[in-house]
Amino acid sequence: MNILVVEDEKRVAEFLQKGLSESGYRVDVAFDGEAGLEQAGQVGYDLFILDWLLPGKNGLELCRELRSSFPATPILMLTAKDTLQDKILGLDTGADDYLTKPFSFEELKARVRALARRKKRIEPRNLSAGDLEVNPADRSVTRGGVSITLSNKEYELLTYLLRNKNKVLSRELTAREVWGITFDTGTNYIDVYINYLRKKLKVGSEKPLIFTIRGRGYILKDEDDHPDH
């Protein structure tokens, strides 16, 4: 199980990393919100543990962005902010659990185990379109039986398209749902990532799956029956 801890107090971060590593988890640490968000996009994590009072991008902002980009990954807020209103705000922002400092490390481990069990129970079934298969349990992607390696964001975009296959998805909606941001009409980053996916999905088959609908957005279809792509 891979865990990302985002905590600016180095003593606390090192304590968490050491204790959780000794419990059999693989633990990475980031010391501010921006670094945490960047790290999250580079490695497939099974759990995020976030402090609230982080420099730069605070824990709530980070929680909101992580929840948008990684909807199935549990988030545990670990913070000294202990009022009922704080807890409600943290949970409403997207956290799955909330533990206040100071805390018992045994309780922390119990909550980590509970979140891991919850993630396993709600793990979505395999996603597919034609000969394309995605297994969310291990984030593996194959087409025609051939393994395909995707970056984290490419994977998130592909699963978003698969969960909404045969639907036309606008660039605005895709930007909000996959990147958690408002689409800037002056940029082409969504088109760039769509092209990345198209090229990688040719492994195992030349048959296109992702189509451009001019003026509307994109659609992932089971069959190659749309001429506008």
Backbone as CSV, one residue per row, in Angstrom:
resi,resn,N_x,N_y,N_z,CA_x,CA_y,CA_z,C_x,C_y,C_z
1,MET,0.846,-1.196,0.000,0.000,0.000,0.000,0.881,1.245,0.000
2,ASN,0.668,2.120,-0.972,1.451,3.346,-1.096,0.713,4.515,-0.447
3,ILE,1.408,5.221,0.424,0.813,6.346,1.149,1.633,7.605,0.893
4,LEU,0.940,8.708,0.642,1.597,10.009,0.549,1.199,10.843,1.765
5,VAL,2.190,11.260,2.545,1.980,12.147,3.692,2.400,13.554,3.285
6,VAL,1.495,14.513,3.458,1.816,15.912,3.185,1.746,16.652,4.512
7,GLU,2.917,16.979,5.050,3.040,17.546,6.402,4.255,18.460,6.439
8,ASP,4.056,19.726,6.848,5.171,20.677,6.811,6.061,20.603,8.047
9,GLU,5.561,20.016,9.150,6.411,19.846,10.334,7.288,18.613,10.113
10,LYS,8.566,18.818,9.870,9.441,17.713,9.485,9.511,16.623,10.552
11,ARG,9.475,17.040,11.819,9.543,16.040,12.888,8.322,15.120,12.824
12,VAL,7.154,15.693,12.633,5.923,14.898,12.537,5.950,14.037,11.278
13,ALA,6.382,14.627,10.145,6.437,13.886,8.883,7.367,12.683,8.997
14,GLU,8.526,12.888,9.603,9.484,11.795,9.752,8.947,10.708,10.689
15,PHE,8.239,11.134,11.739,7.621,10.190,12.668,6.591,9.323,11.942
16,LEU,5.758,9.957,11.128,4.741,9.221,10.396,5.370,8.277,9.369
17,GLN,6.370,8.771,8.667,7.015,7.948,7.655,7.677,6.727,8.288
18,LYS,8.375,6.934,9.378,9.066,5.830,10.047,8.060,4.810,10.598
19,GLY,7.045,5.320,11.313,6.078,4.417,11.940,5.266,3.624,10.932
20,LEU,4.793,4.286,9.888,3.991,3.587,8.888,4.849,2.638,8.051
21,SER,6.088,3.026,7.779,6.990,2.140,7.034,7.256,0.867,7.828
22,GLU,7.439,1.013,9.128,7.671,-0.151,9.977,6.441,-1.053,10.054
23,SER,5.278,-0.487,9.717,4.034,-1.267,9.711,3.784,-1.916,8.354
24,GLY,4.734,-1.750,7.435,4.638,-2.442,6.156,4.142,-1.616,4.988
25,TYR,3.966,-0.305,5.206,3.493,0.553,4.131,4.672,1.234,3.432
26,ARG,4.474,1.579,2.162,5.459,2.390,1.446,5.016,3.842,1.573
27,VAL,5.863,4.686,2.137,5.452,6.041,2.501,6.364,7.086,1.865
28,ASP,5.766,8.027,1.139,6.471,9.197,0.629,5.985,10.423,1.390
29,VAL,6.839,11.444,1.436,6.513,12.658,2.188,6.710,13.879,1.308
30,ALA,5.777,14.826,1.411,5.921,16.153,0.809,5.686,17.169,1.917
31,PHE,6.362,18.323,1.818,6.323,19.277,2.928,5.475,20.527,2.660
32,ASP,4.839,20.598,1.503,3.891,21.690,1.245,2.867,21.212,0.234
33,GLY,1.791,21.990,0.097,0.683,21.569,-0.746,1.034,21.417,-2.211
34,GLU,1.794,22.348,-2.750,2.161,22.281,-4.163,3.004,21.038,-4.449
35,ALA,3.978,20.779,-3.573,4.815,19.591,-3.745,3.982,18.320,-3.616
36,GLY,3.008,18.342,-2.700,2.146,17.182,-2.518,1.316,16.892,-3.753
37,LEU,0.773,17.949,-4.358,-0.039,17.767,-5.557,0.805,17.237,-6.711
38,GLU,2.011,17.763,-6.849,2.903,17.306,-7.911,3.289,15.848,-7.704
39,GLN,3.614,15.486,-6.463,3.997,14.110,-6.154,2.833,13.152,-6.417
40,ALA,1.627,13.582,-6.072,0.447,12.729,-6.266,0.248,12.378,-7.732
41,GLY,0.643,13.285,-8.623,0.484,13.044,-10.048,1.544,12.153,-10.645
42,GLN,2.562,11.804,-9.865,3.672,11.018,-10.389,3.631,9.559,-9.955
43,VAL,2.923,9.279,-8.874,2.881,7.926,-8.308,1.427,7.570,-8.033
44,GLY,1.077,6.312,-8.242,-0.263,5.865,-7.906,-0.363,5.550,-6.423
45,TYR,-1.019,6.420,-5.651,-1.131,6.226,-4.198,-2.465,5.594,-3.823
46,ASP,-2.436,4.860,-2.707,-3.640,4.212,-2.177,-4.272,5.024,-1.059
47,LEU,-3.522,5.998,-0.512,-4.036,6.824,0.584,-3.244,8.121,0.655
48,PHE,-3.952,9.217,0.900,-3.318,10.505,1.159,-3.567,10.885,2.618
49,ILE,-2.504,11.293,3.324,-2.632,11.827,4.686,-2.181,13.280,4.633
50,LEU,-3.091,14.199,4.948,-2.827,15.619,4.755,-2.928,16.408,6.047
51,ASP,-1.943,17.276,6.273,-2.086,18.294,7.303,-2.969,19.402,6.739
52,TRP,-3.590,20.180,7.594,-4.446,21.281,7.145,-3.623,22.542,6.898
53,LEU,-2.789,22.902,7.882,-2.073,24.179,7.828,-0.752,24.010,7.084
54,LEU,-0.834,23.952,5.769,0.345,23.791,4.931,0.730,25.125,4.305
55,PRO,2.012,25.342,4.063,2.419,26.561,3.357,1.997,26.506,1.894
56,GLY,1.754,27.674,1.305,1.334,27.733,-0.087,-0.101,27.257,-0.218
57,LYS,-0.306,26.137,-0.848,-1.634,25.528,-0.995,-1.964,24.807,0.302
58,ASN,-3.009,25.267,1.013,-3.308,24.650,2.303,-3.976,23.283,2.127
59,GLY,-4.152,22.596,3.256,-4.664,21.235,3.211,-6.049,21.111,2.616
60,LEU,-6.906,22.094,2.851,-8.248,22.044,2.273,-8.200,22.174,0.758
61,GLU,-7.409,23.110,0.278,-7.267,23.274,-1.172,-6.698,22.011,-1.798
62,LEU,-5.682,21.451,-1.147,-5.062,20.229,-1.646,-6.060,19.080,-1.634
63,CYS,-6.822,18.972,-0.560,-7.832,17.920,-0.444,-8.840,18.024,-1.587
64,ARG,-9.291,19.222,-1.860,-10.279,19.441,-2.926,-9.716,19.013,-4.285
65,GLU,-8.472,19.368,-4.554,-7.877,19.037,-5.847,-7.591,17.543,-5.957
66,LEU,-7.127,16.941,-4.864,-6.878,15.505,-4.890,-8.179,14.726,-5.055
67,ARG,-9.232,15.173,-4.404,-10.514,14.482,-4.533,-11.031,14.549,-5.962
68,SER,-10.802,15.678,-6.619,-11.233,15.818,-8.015,-10.423,14.922,-8.941
69,SER,-9.113,14.866,-8.724,-8.234,14.103,-9.613,-8.208,12.612,-9.296
70,PHE,-8.411,12.264,-8.020,-8.320,10.857,-7.594,-9.561,10.497,-6.773
71,PRO,-10.712,10.411,-7.424,-11.972,10.256,-6.684,-12.072,8.996,-5.841
72,ALA,-11.320,7.949,-6.198,-11.428,6.686,-5.460,-10.383,6.528,-4.366
73,THR,-9.452,7.486,-4.257,-8.366,7.351,-3.278,-8.755,7.985,-1.950
74,PRO,-8.704,7.244,-0.840,-9.078,7.794,0.463,-8.143,8.920,0.899
75,ILE,-8.709,9.880,1.621,-7.960,11.021,2.160,-8.216,11.117,3.656
76,LEU,-7.133,11.150,4.434,-7.219,11.323,5.886,-6.630,12.678,6.248
77,MET,-7.436,13.532,6.851,-6.942,14.821,7.337,-6.377,14.620,8.734
78,LEU,-5.156,15.104,8.944,-4.466,14.955,10.228,-4.047,16.353,10.668
79,THR,-4.749,16.931,11.671,-4.552,18.343,11.943,-4.860,18.709,13.388
80,ALA,-4.310,19.844,13.810,-4.588,20.364,15.150,-5.917,21.103,15.211
81,LYS,-6.536,21.379,14.074,-7.827,22.075,14.049,-8.900,21.093,14.482
82,ASP,-9.449,21.300,15.683,-10.254,20.262,16.307,-11.688,20.645,16.632
83,THR,-12.181,21.769,16.113,-13.572,22.111,16.393,-14.494,21.285,15.494
84,LEU,-15.755,21.192,15.907,-16.727,20.455,15.108,-16.864,21.075,13.723
85,GLN,-16.845,22.411,13.666,-16.968,23.101,12.380,-15.791,22.762,11.461
86,ASP,-14.584,22.667,12.051,-13.407,22.306,11.267,-13.568,20.900,10.689
87,LYS,-14.022,19.971,11.503,-14.193,18.598,11.042,-15.221,18.507,9.924
88,ILE,-16.328,19.212,10.095,-17.368,19.207,9.070,-16.827,19.783,7.767
89,LEU,-16.078,20.878,7.876,-15.516,21.505,6.683,-14.541,20.563,5.980
90,GLY,-13.683,19.909,6.762,-12.722,18.980,6.169,-13.409,17.829,5.458
91,LEU,-14.439,17.265,6.081,-15.155,16.147,5.467,-15.957,16.602,4.257
92,ASP,-16.562,17.769,4.345,-17.328,18.289,3.215,-16.427,18.631,2.030
93,THR,-15.165,18.959,2.306,-14.230,19.286,1.234,-13.799,18.047,0.467
94,GLY,-13.942,16.875,1.083,-13.601,15.647,0.370,-12.839,14.624,1.177
95,ALA,-12.473,14.960,2.423,-11.752,13.987,3.255,-12.668,12.824,3.627
96,ASP,-12.096,11.638,3.739,-12.860,10.458,4.157,-12.828,10.273,5.664
97,ASP,-11.790,10.814,6.306,-11.662,10.685,7.757,-10.867,11.877,8.272
98,TYR,-10.943,12.105,9.586,-10.378,13.309,10.177,-9.853,12.952,11.564
99,LEU,-8.549,13.113,11.773,-7.930,12.778,13.057,-7.188,13.996,13.577
100,THR,-7.469,14.374,14.820,-6.871,15.589,15.371,-5.582,15.283,16.144
101,LYS,-4.670,16.250,16.103,-3.425,16.173,16.866,-3.663,16.733,18.265
102,PRO,-2.987,16.192,19.273,-2.132,14.992,19.245,-2.980,13.733,19.104
103,PHE,-2.380,12.676,18.586,-3.132,11.464,18.306,-2.328,10.245,18.748
104,SER,-3.045,9.164,18.951,-2.403,7.881,19.239,-1.995,7.253,17.913
105,PHE,-0.746,6.806,17.828,-0.304,6.197,16.578,-1.072,4.908,16.295
106,GLU,-1.468,4.194,17.330,-2.252,2.975,17.144,-3.602,3.306,16.527
107,GLU,-4.196,4.434,16.952,-5.464,4.847,16.354,-5.261,5.234,14.895
108,LEU,-4.155,5.923,14.606,-3.867,6.294,13.224,-3.772,5.043,12.360
109,LYS,-3.051,4.035,12.822,-2.907,2.810,12.042,-4.259,2.128,11.845
110,ALA,-5.115,2.155,12.866,-6.439,1.548,12.748,-7.272,2.271,11.689
111,ARG,-7.144,3.598,11.644,-7.896,4.372,10.651,-7.358,4.119,9.239
112,VAL,-6.041,3.964,9.133,-5.446,3.647,7.833,-5.965,2.290,7.353
113,ARG,-6.005,1.311,8.245,-6.516,-0.013,7.866,-7.983,0.063,7.447
114,ALA,-8.760,0.849,8.178,-10.184,0.983,7.854,-10.382,1.625,6.489
115,LEU,-9.588,2.648,6.187,-9.700,3.307,4.889,-9.269,2.374,3.764
116,ALA,-8.262,1.549,4.027,-7.813,0.579,3.021,-8.916,-0.445,2.743
117,ARG,-9.600,-0.900,3.790,-10.701,-1.847,3.608,-11.840,-1.205,2.834
118,ARG,-12.135,0.048,3.151,-13.219,0.755,2.476,-12.910,0.921,0.998
119,LYS,-11.666,1.268,0.682,-11.282,1.433,-0.715,-11.427,0.115,-1.471
120,LYS,-11.050,-0.982,-0.813,-11.139,-2.289,-1.458,-12.587,-2.653,-1.736
121,ARG,-13.487,-2.319,-0.794,-14.895,-2.655,-0.971,-15.530,-1.881,-2.109
122,ILE,-15.129,-0.592,-2.262,-15.791,0.242,-3.260,-15.007,0.315,-4.569
123,GLU,-13.932,-0.474,-4.673,-13.134,-0.436,-5.897,-14.019,-0.768,-7.083
124,PRO,-14.088,0.084,-8.090,-14.986,-0.175,-9.210,-14.547,-1.388,-10.017
125,ARG,-15.504,-1.981,-10.707,-15.196,-3.137,-11.548,-14.380,-2.690,-12.758
126,ASN,-13.888,-3.684,-13.488,-13.090,-3.383,-14.666,-13.870,-2.532,-15.656
127,LEU,-13.143,-1.644,-16.333,-13.732,-0.795,-17.354,-13.259,-1.291,-18.710
128,SER,-14.132,-1.209,-19.712,-13.732,-1.719,-21.022,-14.454,-0.986,-22.137
129,ALA,-13.846,-1.046,-23.303,-14.443,-0.563,-24.544,-13.781,-1.346,-25.666
130,GLY,-14.549,-2.163,-26.360,-13.951,-3.020,-27.372,-12.919,-3.935,-26.740
131,ASP,-11.686,-3.913,-27.284,-10.634,-4.764,-26.743,-9.754,-4.040,-25.725
132,LEU,-10.198,-2.867,-25.276,-9.489,-2.103,-24.244,-10.017,-2.485,-22.867
133,GLU,-9.094,-2.824,-21.943,-9.476,-3.218,-20.583,-8.667,-2.412,-19.571
134,VAL,-9.357,-1.878,-18.557,-8.709,-1.170,-17.460,-9.140,-1.819,-16.155
135,ASN,-8.157,-2.182,-15.339,-8.433,-2.768,-14.032,-8.114,-1.726,-12.956
136,PRO,-9.136,-1.081,-12.363,-8.875,-0.040,-11.368,-8.174,-0.537,-10.115
137,ALA,-8.255,-1.832,-9.846,-7.631,-2.359,-8.630,-6.120,-2.182,-8.660
138,ASP,-5.511,-2.411,-9.834,-4.060,-2.238,-9.934,-3.669,-1.211,-10.995
139,ARG,-4.679,-0.513,-11.532,-4.487,0.552,-12.517,-3.808,0.044,-13.789
140,SER,-4.003,-1.235,-14.092,-3.410,-1.782,-15.312,-4.305,-1.487,-16.514
141,VAL,-3.666,-1.284,-17.667,-4.370,-0.980,-18.908,-3.836,-1.915,-19.989
142,THR,-4.738,-2.602,-20.687,-4.330,-3.469,-21.788,-5.256,-3.252,-22.974
143,ARG,-4.702,-3.492,-24.153,-5.525,-3.479,-25.359,-5.094,-4.634,-26.247
144,GLY,-6.063,-5.457,-26.600,-5.731,-6.650,-27.360,-4.746,-7.538,-26.625
145,GLY,-4.790,-7.481,-25.293,-3.886,-8.278,-24.472,-2.512,-7.691,-24.294
146,VAL,-2.262,-6.520,-24.907,-0.957,-5.861,-24.802,-1.020,-4.787,-23.716
147,SER,-0.042,-4.804,-22.812,-0.007,-3.841,-21.707,0.366,-2.449,-22.212
148,ILE,-0.318,-1.437,-21.645,-0.085,-0.042,-22.021,0.280,0.737,-20.758
149,THR,1.366,1.485,-20.826,1.801,2.293,-19.690,1.320,3.728,-19.880
150,LEU,0.593,4.233,-18.892,0.074,5.597,-18.940,0.606,6.402,-17.768
151,SER,0.756,7.696,-17.970,1.044,8.588,-16.841,-0.206,8.661,-15.972
152,ASN,-0.067,9.184,-14.775,-1.197,9.255,-13.861,-2.353,10.043,-14.472
153,LYS,-2.055,11.193,-15.076,-3.122,12.022,-15.624,-3.740,11.381,-16.861
154,GLU,-2.933,10.710,-17.676,-3.482,9.980,-18.822,-4.449,8.901,-18.341
155,TYR,-4.068,8.222,-17.251,-4.935,7.186,-16.689,-6.247,7.789,-16.191
156,GLU,-6.166,8.900,-15.468,-7.379,9.538,-14.958,-8.283,9.982,-16.092
157,LEU,-7.699,10.526,-17.156,-8.491,10.954,-18.311,-9.141,9.749,-18.985
158,LEU,-8.384,8.672,-19.161,-8.938,7.488,-19.811,-10.090,6.898,-19.000
159,THR,-9.929,6.765,-17.697,-11.009,6.188,-16.895,-12.233,7.088,-16.884
160,TYR,-12.025,8.407,-16.934,-13.155,9.331,-17.023,-13.909,9.116,-18.335
161,LEU,-13.180,8.974,-19.427,-13.811,8.727,-20.723,-14.538,7.378,-20.723
162,LEU,-13.922,6.360,-20.120,-14.541,5.037,-20.097,-15.811,5.005,-19.256
163,ARG,-15.780,5.706,-18.124,-16.976,5.718,-17.275,-18.125,6.471,-17.942
164,ASN,-17.776,7.265,-18.928,-18.794,8.029,-19.654,-18.789,7.673,-21.141
165,LYS,-18.427,6.430,-21.458,-18.288,6.055,-22.863,-19.618,6.209,-23.595
166,ASN,-19.501,6.512,-24.871,-20.641,6.759,-25.756,-21.384,8.049,-25.429
167,LYS,-20.749,8.907,-24.607,-21.291,10.239,-24.321,-20.308,11.293,-24.825
168,VAL,-20.827,12.374,-25.392,-19.968,13.475,-25.803,-19.628,14.308,-24.575
169,LEU,-18.334,14.509,-24.321,-17.857,15.232,-23.143,-17.161,16.511,-23.600
170,SER,-17.628,17.637,-23.124,-17.040,18.913,-23.527,-15.680,19.104,-22.886
171,ARG,-14.891,19.994,-23.467,-13.599,20.325,-22.878,-13.796,20.960,-21.502
172,GLU,-14.839,21.778,-21.362,-15.094,22.433,-20.075,-15.365,21.409,-18.979
173,LEU,-16.225,20.432,-19.283,-16.561,19.407,-18.299,-15.347,18.539,-17.994
174,THR,-14.585,18.187,-19.010,-13.400,17.353,-18.817,-12.365,18.062,-17.944
175,ALA,-12.163,19.357,-18.191,-11.215,20.124,-17.373,-11.634,20.121,-15.912
176,ARG,-12.916,20.286,-15.670,-13.402,20.340,-14.289,-13.326,18.976,-13.611
177,GLU,-13.733,17.921,-14.324,-13.819,16.605,-13.707,-12.467,15.915,-13.572
178,VAL,-11.567,16.118,-14.524,-10.279,15.417,-14.497,-9.187,16.264,-13.853
179,TRP,-9.182,17.559,-14.171,-8.138,18.438,-13.642,-8.615,19.276,-12.452
180,GLY,-9.924,19.359,-12.234,-10.452,20.143,-11.132,-10.278,21.637,-11.321
181,ILE,-10.254,22.086,-12.574,-10.030,23.496,-12.866,-11.018,23.967,-13.920
182,THR,-11.127,25.282,-14.070,-11.943,25.872,-15.118,-11.160,25.870,-16.419
183,PHE,-11.800,25.450,-17.488,-11.120,25.336,-18.777,-10.778,26.715,-19.330
184,ASP,-9.535,26.867,-19.756,-9.059,28.098,-20.379,-9.077,27.891,-21.895
185,THR,-9.930,28.634,-22.587,-10.073,28.444,-24.032,-8.803,28.794,-24.795
186,GLY,-7.872,29.478,-24.145,-6.628,29.835,-24.803,-5.567,28.759,-24.730
187,THR,-5.879,27.625,-24.104,-4.906,26.538,-23.977,-5.400,25.299,-24.721
188,ASN,-4.492,24.389,-24.992,-4.865,23.155,-25.709,-4.423,21.903,-24.965
189,TYR,-4.271,22.004,-23.616,-3.715,20.876,-22.882,-4.625,19.654,-22.933
190,ILE,-5.948,19.847,-22.996,-6.834,18.691,-23.085,-6.635,17.986,-24.426
191,ASP,-6.546,18.765,-25.507,-6.290,18.180,-26.832,-4.968,17.422,-26.835
192,VAL,-3.971,17.987,-26.154,-2.658,17.334,-26.085,-2.773,15.974,-25.399
193,TYR,-3.478,15.924,-24.262,-3.611,14.662,-23.546,-4.468,13.658,-24.313
194,ILE,-5.481,14.140,-25.021,-6.278,13.251,-25.863,-5.390,12.612,-26.930
195,ASN,-4.514,13.413,-27.526,-3.599,12.883,-28.539,-2.614,11.888,-27.944
196,TYR,-2.133,12.175,-26.712,-1.269,11.215,-26.031,-1.977,9.853,-25.923
197,LEU,-3.243,9.901,-25.475,-4.002,8.668,-25.293,-4.208,7.950,-26.620
198,ARG,-4.578,8.702,-27.641,-4.810,8.080,-28.939,-3.582,7.301,-29.419
199,LYS,-2.423,7.922,-29.281,-1.186,7.266,-29.725,-0.906,6.008,-28.912
200,LYS,-1.071,6.106,-27.589,-0.767,4.952,-26.744,-1.782,3.828,-26.927
201,LEU,-3.028,4.188,-27.199,-4.055,3.166,-27.363,-3.946,2.429,-28.696
202,LYS,-3.063,2.875,-29.586,-2.825,2.157,-30.833,-2.012,0.888,-30.594
203,VAL,-1.419,0.776,-29.410,-0.701,-0.449,-29.060,-1.722,-1.583,-28.955
204,GLY,-1.495,-2.629,-29.718,-2.424,-3.761,-29.682,-3.542,-3.661,-30.702
205,SER,-3.800,-2.455,-31.229,-4.848,-2.290,-32.233,-4.758,-0.897,-32.842
206,GLU,-4.956,-0.811,-34.141,-4.968,0.488,-34.828,-6.367,1.086,-34.846
207,LYS,-7.352,0.351,-34.402,-8.735,0.801,-34.449,-8.960,1.930,-33.447
208,PRO,-9.394,3.113,-33.900,-9.564,4.245,-32.979,-10.741,4.043,-32.030
209,LEU,-10.609,4.590,-30.846,-11.681,4.545,-29.843,-12.158,5.944,-29.456
210,ILE,-11.260,6.930,-29.492,-11.585,8.291,-29.051,-11.799,9.165,-30.280
211,PHE,-12.937,9.836,-30.331,-13.316,10.645,-31.478,-13.535,12.098,-31.063
212,THR,-13.205,13.000,-31.965,-13.462,14.423,-31.768,-14.799,14.778,-32.408
213,ILE,-15.646,15.443,-31.646,-16.909,15.961,-32.170,-16.734,17.465,-32.282
214,ARG,-16.567,17.957,-33.480,-16.207,19.355,-33.687,-17.178,20.296,-32.997
215,GLY,-16.602,21.221,-32.235,-17.401,22.224,-31.544,-18.063,21.727,-30.280
216,ARG,-17.905,20.435,-29.949,-18.588,19.881,-28.776,-17.636,19.225,-27.791
217,GLY,-16.644,18.491,-28.281,-15.717,17.836,-27.358,-15.276,16.489,-27.870
218,TYR,-15.279,15.486,-26.966,-14.753,14.169,-27.299,-15.724,13.081,-26.853
219,ILE,-15.593,11.934,-27.506,-16.386,10.770,-27.121,-15.525,9.524,-27.278
220,LEU,-15.605,8.613,-26.313,-14.961,7.313,-26.418,-16.062,6.307,-26.732
221,LYS,-15.889,5.594,-27.856,-16.925,4.673,-28.306,-16.388,3.252,-28.381
222,ASP,-17.313,2.301,-28.241,-16.950,0.893,-28.355,-16.607,0.519,-29.795
223,GLU,-17.263,1.142,-30.745,-17.084,0.763,-32.133,-16.590,1.945,-32.948
224,ASP,-15.815,1.693,-33.973,-15.295,2.711,-34.880,-16.348,2.990,-35.950
225,ASP,-17.389,3.747,-35.526,-18.454,4.020,-36.472,-18.744,5.487,-36.608
226,HIS,-17.809,6.332,-36.197,-17.993,7.769,-36.307,-16.934,8.342,-37.217
227,PRO,-17.312,9.044,-38.289,-16.333,9.496,-39.267,-15.538,10.715,-38.852
228,ASP,-15.949,11.420,-37.790,-15.325,12.698,-37.429,-14.359,12.498,-36.295
229,HIS,-13.095,12.198,-36.585,-12.139,11.948,-35.512,-10.750,12.392,-35.966
